[in-house]
């Protein structure tokens, strides 16, 4: 109670002093303003206090009261720090800077550094004051000016005052030389063109005994070397001087002024080692000069404290960046290995991070610490685990892949989902490079997919499918193992189920009567069990749509593998004719129609061509780059140029392509008189597979050399008479192409787009784009307008010229 009464009395006295001071014309003190702001219980009360005080400060500024200007600007800076507007005090800061009193100058320069920047023109008004103070007899006034120049540091100000800063670099006063070096550092960062004027004066700073000046000078030299290759070459001559400075620091005795936990000026040592790393990079002579001193630092520095660890860390980075000796690199890696045993998580993290960069330099030395690195996988810190995983994969080679794989699989069992996804992708890359054989590669990835579950990324799924497709010697074994794995759990590892469904669809016939070796027993898998597995996957309520798509396709392909189950398979597929998912419903309907075409399905549902790694990666690259026309341009023999012949009684032995079935000679030959009518008939159904058998036998599927050649040959038959081809007629928008062969150049076709609008609303911002394969070149003229009037009141036209730029490909079909 007594303390509360005392505080209450003190507050009343303060309020009385404030009122008394205001009545006498004395502004509130800064400490009183701070006390009132802290006493505010809400943000609204705080704003009231600040706004009231700002009003008083403005009134005092208008009265040109120079007695309390310093106090008012100090309060204004506190208000600015609270986040309130204080720009109206900028000119008052300039007046304080021009004052002869040191107290006023100090507050004025502080205000200028906080309230002014290079974006405002007001800062240029203090240039003269800065120049005057840089020539002051008082070192403290000059120091204030250097600090203000470093803080504001606009380009105009730097160019005007760089000469004064360079002069102060040669001053005999160590206080001013230190400030001038740091100011020059800021000037060079802002205006790199001025660095040449500081080169000679900065060199003299390396002979300074004062450690503060030395550190400032080294920072300045490092900045100049990073920005100018010529300056870098210039300072390489001074490497022996820097080595001598570092050696003196190591050999010097106890100095209470610079000692930090038993190490002489660790800050200067770190700066020196950083500069040596920059100068010794890709330079054999400089590297040889600093090898000995780096070895001394690495062996003599105590690593029980963080100060010593900081020096050792910089030493390791320097050893790895310069052209150091092999023994020195081994010493650096051993230091990083000791860091891994440090209880400090930060030190363990930087060690793993540095080791990951060191693998490319000396992997043999890093391999010695593989056990310690693997132990970091058990660390509870997620960032350390991430770096440890990356380093473990970097250390995998053909010798240790079996042991490293076991460790990573153990880690994946309890790892977070993001680690499982990362390990799955990296594990496939590692096993692809270093696996002893394909079967071990497959077994390992099967284990990985089981452990990773639903966290396996899509690229691993496609890579596994490519592996099975490419390696015929493991296909039977792979499909059996995938079948067994799919029976164990049908929801926890859906990427595994997708690979299993694909394999069963392609190689399901290998499941029957599989025998692993001549001596082993026959593994009998009934066809009905395979069908039940796919149906279980297909009709499971928790199954992902992508997995169901794989299963549905596998069921369709099983009709040709298991002909005895044809009726059951068709009934299972028909159940998805009414699926709520559009993709599943479309596949189901198309598969049912396809299965009814007995003369087509055997050829279409046969095994896919071998998927090689090169074709897989190029296909992914094409999709990512949007280059979907590359196959059309190149005329891939497995797609558009393959000869496909389908007959009622014969199965196709070549690679089938659905596009070929719709491009026969009749549909590609367009006469000059009947092209408009043939567009609606010949291209009536892109999925012409579903025509009746009589139609197929009448028309057949003829050989086509290339879609590019066929289309061009067809269009080349157009005579000078123009032909109209309807392109689009939806929602009132009608687009027609008028095609005409140019008489001036037989290799060119003129296509005129004519767009009309039948709707009641005007179409604005009409924009048309067209693309051709690389075998052709298209030139588009600007459209006549971007607006299509309503009710066919007008039309929009745009002309395109298509020219063939490559010769026709030879016919590959005999």
KELUMVO-694753 format. One record per residue (C-alpha): x, y, z; residue in three letters. Coordinates in steps of 0.5 Angstrom, whole numbers, plus 2048, in hexadecimal, padded with zeros to 3 digits. Each point is the difference from the previous one (the first is absolute). Layout:
BEGIN
XYZALA;...
! end
This chain:
BEGIN
800800800UNK;806805802UNK;8037FE7F9UNK;7FA8027FCUNK;7FF806804UNK;8078027FEUNK;7FF7FF7F9UNK;7FA804800UNK;803806803UNK;8067FF7FBUNK;7FB8007FAUNK;7FC806803UNK;807804801UNK;8027FF7F9UNK;7F98027FDUNK;801806805UNK;8078027FDUNK;7FD7FF7F9UNK;7FB805801UNK;804805803UNK;8057FF7FAUNK;7FB8017FBUNK;7FE806804UNK;807803800UNK;8017FE7F9UNK;8047FA801UNK;7FF7FA7FBUNK;7FF7F9803UNK;8067FC801UNK;8027FA7FCUNK;7FF7FC806UNK;7F9803802UNK;7FE7FE7F9UNK;8027F9801UNK;7FD7FF806UNK;7F98037FEUNK;8017FB7FAUNK;8017FA804UNK;7FA802805UNK;7FB8007FAUNK;7FC7FA801UNK;7FD7FF7F9UNK;8038027F9UNK;7FB8067FFUNK;803803807UNK;8077FF7FDUNK;7FD8047F9UNK;7FD805805UNK;807802803UNK;8047FF7FAUNK;7FB8057FCUNK;800805806UNK;807800800UNK;8018017F9UNK;7FC806800UNK;804803805UNK;8077FF7FDUNK;7FD8037F9UNK;7FE806804UNK;807800803UNK;8038007F9UNK;7FB8057FDUNK;803805806UNK;8077FF7FEUNK;8027FE807UNK;8077FE7FFUNK;8017FF808UNK;7FC7F9800UNK;8017FE7F9UNK;8047FB802UNK;7FB7FD805UNK;7FB8007FBUNK;8047FD7FBUNK;8027FA805UNK;7F87FF801UNK;7FF8007F9UNK;8057FA7FFUNK;7FC7FC805UNK;7FA8027FDUNK;8037FD7F9UNK;8027FA804UNK;7F97FE802UNK;7FE8017F9UNK;7FC8067FFUNK;8028067FBUNK;805804802UNK;8028037F9UNK;7FF807802UNK;806800804UNK;8057FF7FAUNK;802808800UNK;801800807UNK;8057FB800UNK;8048047FBUNK;7FF806804UNK;8037FC806UNK;8067FD7FBUNK;8028087FFUNK;800801807UNK;807801803UNK;7FE7FC807UNK;8027F9800UNK;7FA7FE803UNK;7FC8037FBUNK;8047FD7FAUNK;7FF7F9803UNK;7F9800801UNK;7FF8037F9UNK;8057FB7FCUNK;7FC7FB804UNK;7F98037FDUNK;8038007F9UNK;8027F9800UNK;7F97FE802UNK;7FC8057FDUNK;8048017F9UNK;8017FB7FBUNK;8038017F8UNK;7F98007FEUNK;7FE807803UNK;8048067FDUNK;800803807UNK;8067FC801UNK;8048047FBUNK;800806805UNK;8047FD805UNK;8067FF7FBUNK;804806801UNK;7FF7FF808UNK;8037F97FFUNK;8068037FCUNK;801805806UNK;8007FB805UNK;8047FB7FDUNK;805806800UNK;7FF801807UNK;806800806UNK;7FB7FC804UNK;8017F97FFUNK;7F97FE803UNK;7FD8057FBUNK;8037FD7FAUNK;7FE7F9802UNK;7F9803801UNK;8018027F9UNK;8037FA7FDUNK;7FA7FC804UNK;7FB8047FCUNK;8037FF7FAUNK;8007F9800UNK;7F97FF802UNK;7FD8057FBUNK;8057FE7FAUNK;7FC8037FAUNK;8048007FAUNK;8018077FFUNK;802801807UNK;8057FB7FFUNK;8038037FAUNK;801807803UNK;8037FD807UNK;8047FA7FEUNK;8068047FFUNK;7FF803808UNK;8007F8802UNK;8067FE7FCUNK;804806803UNK;7FD7FD807UNK;8037F97FEUNK;807803801UNK;7FF804806UNK;8047FF806UNK;7FA7FF805UNK;7FE7F8800UNK;7F9802803UNK;7FF8047F9UNK;8047FB7FCUNK;7FB7FA802UNK;7FA8047FFUNK;8038037F9UNK;8017F87FEUNK;7F97FE802UNK;7FD8067FCUNK;8047FF7FAUNK;7FD7F9800UNK;7F9802800UNK;8028057FAUNK;8037FB7FCUNK;7FA7FB801UNK;7FC8067FEUNK;8048037FAUNK;8057FB7FEUNK;8038047FBUNK;804804806UNK;8047FA802UNK;8068027FDUNK;801806804UNK;8007FC806UNK;8057FA7FEUNK;807804802UNK;7FE802806UNK;7FC7FA802UNK;8077FC7FFUNK;803804806UNK;7FB7FE805UNK;8037F9800UNK;806803803UNK;7FC802806UNK;8017FE807UNK;7F9802802UNK;7FB7FA800UNK;7FA8047FEUNK;8038037FAUNK;8037FA7FEUNK;7F97FD800UNK;7FD8067FDUNK;8058007FAUNK;8007F87FFUNK;7F88017FFUNK;8028067FBUNK;8057FC7FCUNK;7FB7F9800UNK;7FB8057FDUNK;8048037FBUNK;8037F97FEUNK;7F97FD7FFUNK;7FE8067FBUNK;8068007FCUNK;8057FB7FDUNK;8058057FFUNK;800802807UNK;8007F8802UNK;8077FF7FCUNK;803806804UNK;7FE7FE807UNK;8037F97FEUNK;807803801UNK;7FE801807UNK;7FF7F9802UNK;8067FF804UNK;7FF807804UNK;7F97FD802UNK;8037F9802UNK;805804804UNK;7FA803804UNK;7FC7FA801UNK;8077FC802UNK;801806805UNK;7F97FF803UNK;8017F9801UNK;807801803UNK;7FE806805UNK;8007FF807UNK;7FA802804UNK;7FD8077FFUNK;7FA802804UNK;7FE8057FBUNK;7FF7FB7FBUNK;7FF7F9803UNK;7F97FC800UNK;8007FA804UNK;8087FF7FFUNK;8008017F8UNK;8038077FEUNK;7FB8047FCUNK;7FC7FB7FCUNK;7FC8057FCUNK;8078027FDUNK;8027F97FFUNK;7F97FE7FCUNK;8008077FCUNK;8087FE7FEUNK;7FE7F97FEUNK;7FA8027FCUNK;8048057FCUNK;8067FA7FFUNK;7FA7FC7FDUNK;7FE8057FBUNK;8088017FEUNK;8027F9800UNK;7FA7FD7FCUNK;8037FD7F9UNK;807803802UNK;8057FB801UNK;805805802UNK;7FC803805UNK;7FD7F9803UNK;8077FE801UNK;802806804UNK;7FA7FF805UNK;8007F9800UNK;805800807UNK;7FC805803UNK;7F97FD7FFUNK;8037F9803UNK;803804806UNK;7F9803801UNK;7FC7F97FFUNK;8057FD805UNK;801805805UNK;7F9803801UNK;7FC7FD806UNK;7F97FD7FEUNK;7FD800807UNK;7FD8077FFUNK;7FC8037FBUNK;8058057FEUNK;8057FB7FEUNK;7FB7FC7FCUNK;7FE8067FCUNK;8088017FEUNK;8007F97FFUNK;7FA8007FBUNK;8038067FCUNK;8067FC800UNK;7FD7FA7FDUNK;7FC8047FBUNK;8078037FEUNK;8037FA7FFUNK;7FB7FD7FCUNK;7FF8067FBUNK;8088017FFUNK;8057FB7FCUNK;8027FD807UNK;8047FA801UNK;7FC7F9801UNK;8037FF807UNK;7FD807802UNK;7F97FE7FDUNK;8007FA804UNK;801804806UNK;7FB8057FEUNK;7FB7FA7FFUNK;8027FD807UNK;7FE807803UNK;7F97FF7FDUNK;8007F9803UNK;801802807UNK;7FB8067FFUNK;7FB7FA7FFUNK;8017FE807UNK;7FF807803UNK;7FA800804UNK;7FE8077FDUNK;7FB7FF7FAUNK;8028067FCUNK;8077FD800UNK;7FE7FA7FEUNK;7FC8037FAUNK;8058047FEUNK;8057FA800UNK;7FB7FC7FCUNK;7FF8067FBUNK;8078017FFUNK;8017F87FFUNK;7FB8007FAUNK;8048057FDUNK;8077FD801UNK;7FD7F97FDUNK;8028027F9UNK;807802802UNK;8027FA804UNK;7FB7FB801UNK;8057FB803UNK;801804806UNK;7F9801801UNK;7FF7F9800UNK;8047FF806UNK;7FA803804UNK;7FA7FC7FDUNK;7FE7FD806UNK;800807804UNK;7FC8037FAUNK;7FB7FA800UNK;7FF801808UNK;7FE8077FEUNK;7F97FD7FDUNK;7FE7FE807UNK;801808802UNK;7F9803802UNK;8018067FDUNK;7FD8007F9UNK;8058057FDUNK;8067FB802UNK;7FC7FA7FDUNK;7FF8037FAUNK;8088027FFUNK;8027F9802UNK;7FB7FD7FBUNK;8038047FAUNK;8077FE802UNK;7FE7F9801UNK;7FE8007F9UNK;8068047FEUNK;8057FA803UNK;7FC7FA7FDUNK;8057FD7FBUNK;8007F97FDUNK;8047FD806UNK;7FB802805UNK;7FA8007FDUNK;7FD7FA804UNK;802803807UNK;7FE8077FEUNK;7F97FD7FDUNK;7FF7FC807UNK;801807804UNK;7FB8047FCUNK;7FB7FB800UNK;800800807UNK;800807801UNK;7FA8007FBUNK;7FC7FC804UNK;7FF805806UNK;8018077FBUNK;7FC8057FFUNK;7FC8007F9UNK;8048057FDUNK;8067FC801UNK;7FD7FA7FDUNK;7FE8037FAUNK;8088037FFUNK;8037F9802UNK;7FC7FD7FBUNK;8028047FAUNK;807800802UNK;8007F9802UNK;7FE7FE7F9UNK;8058057FDUNK;8067FC804UNK;7FD7F97FFUNK;8008027F8UNK;807802800UNK;8047FB805UNK;7FB7FA801UNK;8047F97FFUNK;7FA7FE7FBUNK;7F98017FEUNK;7FD7FB804UNK;803803807UNK;7FE8077FDUNK;7F97FE7FFUNK;8007FD807UNK;803806804UNK;7FB8047FCUNK;7FA7FC802UNK;802800808UNK;8018087FFUNK;7F98007FDUNK;7FD7FC806UNK;803804805UNK;7FF8077FDUNK;7F87FE7FFUNK;7FC8067FDUNK;806804800UNK;8037FE7FAUNK;8018057FAUNK;7FD7FF7F9UNK;8078007FDUNK;8027FA804UNK;7FA7FC7FDUNK;8018027F9UNK;8087FE801UNK;7FE7F9803UNK;7FB7FF7FAUNK;8068027FCUNK;8047FB803UNK;7FC7FA800UNK;7FE8027F9UNK;8078007FEUNK;8037FA803UNK;7FD7FA7FDUNK;8047FB805UNK;7FC803806UNK;7F98017FDUNK;7FD7F9803UNK;804801806UNK;7FD807801UNK;7F97FF7FFUNK;8007FA805UNK;803804805UNK;7FC8067FFUNK;7F97FB800UNK;8027FE807UNK;802807802UNK;7F98027FEUNK;7FD7FB804UNK;803802806UNK;7FD807801UNK;7FB8037FBUNK;800807802UNK;806802804UNK;8058007FAUNK;7FC8027FAUNK;8068027FCUNK;8027F9800UNK;7F97FD7FEUNK;8008057FAUNK;8077FD7FEUNK;7FD7F9802UNK;7FA8017FBUNK;8048027FAUNK;8047FA801UNK;7FA7FB801UNK;7FD8047FAUNK;8067FF7FBUNK;8037F9803UNK;7FA7FD803UNK;8017FA7FCUNK;8077FF804UNK;7FD7FF806UNK;7FD7F97FEUNK;8057FA801UNK;805805802UNK;8077FC802UNK;806804803UNK;8057FB7FEUNK;8017F97FEUNK;8007FD807UNK;7FB804803UNK;7F97FE800UNK;7FA8037FCUNK;7FC806803UNK;7F97FF7FEUNK;7FC806800UNK;7F97FF7FDUNK;7FD8057FBUNK;7FA801804UNK;804803806UNK;8048057FCUNK;7F98027FDUNK;7FD801808UNK;806804802UNK;7FF8057FAUNK;7F9800802UNK;801801807UNK;8058067FEUNK;7FB8037FBUNK;7FA800805UNK;803802806UNK;7FD806803UNK;807803803UNK;8047FF7F9UNK;8028067FDUNK;7FE8027F9UNK;8067FF7FCUNK;8017F9803UNK;7F97FE7FEUNK;8028027F9UNK;8067FC800UNK;7FC7FA802UNK;7FA8017FBUNK;8058007FAUNK;8047FA803UNK;7F97FD800UNK;7FF8027F9UNK;8077FD7FEUNK;7FE7F9804UNK;7FB7FE7FBUNK;8057FE7FBUNK;8057FD805UNK;7FA7FC804UNK;7FB7FF7FAUNK;7FC7FB805UNK;7FE806804UNK;7FE8047FBUNK;7F9801802UNK;801801807UNK;8058067FEUNK;7FB8037FCUNK;7FB800805UNK;805803805UNK;8028067FBUNK;7F88017FEUNK;7FF802808UNK;8048067FFUNK;7FC8027FAUNK;7FC805805UNK;805802804UNK;800807803UNK;8078017FEUNK;8018027F9UNK;8067FD7FEUNK;7FE7F9803UNK;7FA8007FCUNK;8038027FAUNK;8057FB800UNK;7FB7FB802UNK;7FB8017FAUNK;8068017FBUNK;8037F9803UNK;7F97FD7FFUNK;8008027F9UNK;8077FE7FFUNK;7FF7F9802UNK;7FA7FF7FCUNK;8048017FAUNK;8047F9800UNK;8048017FAUNK;803807803UNK;8017FE807UNK;8057FB7FFUNK;8058057FDUNK;7FE806804UNK;8017FC807UNK;8067FC7FEUNK;806802804UNK;803807800UNK;8078017FCUNK;806800805UNK;800807804UNK;807802800UNK;803805805UNK;8028057FAUNK;7F98007FEUNK;7FD801806UNK;804806802UNK;7FF8037F9UNK;7F97FF801UNK;800803807UNK;8048067FDUNK;7FB8017FAUNK;7FA800805UNK;803805805UNK;8038057FAUNK;7F97FF7FCUNK;8037FD7FAUNK;7FB7FB7FEUNK;8018017F9UNK;8077FD800UNK;7FE7F97FEUNK;7FC8037FAUNK;8068037FEUNK;8057FA801UNK;7FB7FB7FDUNK;8027FB805UNK;8007F97FEUNK;7FC7FE806UNK;7FA8057FFUNK;7FE8037FAUNK;8057FD7FAUNK;7FE7F9803UNK;7FD7FB7FBUNK;7FA7FE803UNK;7FB7FA7FCUNK;7FA7FE804UNK;7FC7FA7FDUNK;7FA7FC803UNK;8057F9800UNK;807803801UNK;803803806UNK;8048067FFUNK;8087FF802UNK;8028077FFUNK;7FF806805UNK;7F9802800UNK;7FE808800UNK;7F9802801UNK;8018067FCUNK;8027FC7FAUNK;7F97FC800UNK;7FD8077FEUNK;8058027FBUNK;7FF7FC7F9UNK;8018027F9UNK;7F88027FFUNK;800804806UNK;8068047FEUNK;7FF8017F9UNK;7FC8067FFUNK;7FE8027F9UNK;7FF8087FEUNK;7F87FF7FFUNK;7FE7FB806UNK;804803806UNK;7FB803804UNK;7FC7FA800UNK;8057FB801UNK;802804807UNK;7FA7FE803UNK;8007F97FEUNK;8077FE7FFUNK;802803807UNK;7F97FE803UNK;8037FC806UNK;807800802UNK;7FF7FA804UNK;7FE7FC7F9UNK;8027FA804UNK;7F97FF802UNK;7FD7FF7F8UNK;7FD7FA7FEUNK;8047FA7FEUNK;7FD8017F9UNK;802807800UNK;8077FE802UNK;8007FB7FAUNK;7FE8057FBUNK;805805802UNK;8067FD803UNK;806803803UNK;8058027FBUNK;807802801UNK;802807802UNK;807802800UNK;7FF806804UNK;7FA804802UNK;8048077FEUNK;8017FD7F9UNK;7F97FE800UNK;7FD806802UNK;8048047FCUNK;7FF7FC7FAUNK;7F9800801UNK;800808800UNK;8058007FAUNK;7FA7FE7FCUNK;7FC806801UNK;8008047F9UNK;800808800UNK;7F97FF801UNK;7FE802808UNK;7FD7FB804UNK;7FC801807UNK;8017FB805UNK;7FC801807UNK;804800806UNK;7FB803806UNK;7F9801801UNK;7FE801807UNK;7FD805805UNK;7FE8047FAUNK;8088007FEUNK;8017FE7F8UNK;8077FF7FEUNK;8027FE7F9UNK;8067FF7FCUNK;8018027F9UNK;8067FC7FDUNK;8038027FAUNK;8067FD7FCUNK;8058067FEUNK;8028007F9UNK;806804802UNK;8037FB804UNK;7FE7F8800UNK;8037FF807UNK;7FB805803UNK;7F9800802UNK;7FB806802UNK;7FB7FF805UNK;7FB806802UNK;7FD7FF806UNK;7F9803800UNK;7FC801806UNK;7F9802801UNK;7FB801806UNK;7F97FD800UNK;7FF802807UNK;7FC806803UNK;806802804UNK;8078047FDUNK;8067FB801UNK;806805802UNK;8077FE801UNK;8007FB7FAUNK;8077FD800UNK;8027FA7FBUNK;8077FC801UNK;8027FA7FBUNK;8067FC801UNK;8037FB7FBUNK;8067FA800UNK;8078027FFUNK;7FF7FD7F9UNK;7FC8067FEUNK;800808801UNK;7FA804801UNK;8008087FFUNK;7FA803804UNK;7FD8077FEUNK;7FD804805UNK;7F87FF800UNK;7FC8067FDUNK;7FD801807UNK;7FF7FD807UNK;7F9801800UNK;7FA7FC7FDUNK;7FA8037FFUNK;7F97FD803UNK;7FB7FD7FBUNK;8057FF7FAUNK;8008087FFUNK;8077FF7FEUNK;8067FB800UNK;8077FF802UNK;8067FE7FBUNK;8077FE801UNK;8057FD7FBUNK;8057FA801UNK;8057FE7FCUNK;8037F9801UNK;8067FE7FCUNK;8047F9801UNK;807801802UNK;8037F9800UNK;7FF7FA7FAUNK;7FB7FB801UNK;8037FA804UNK;8007F97FCUNK;7FB7FB800UNK;8027FB805UNK;7FA7FB7FFUNK;8017FB7FAUNK;
! end
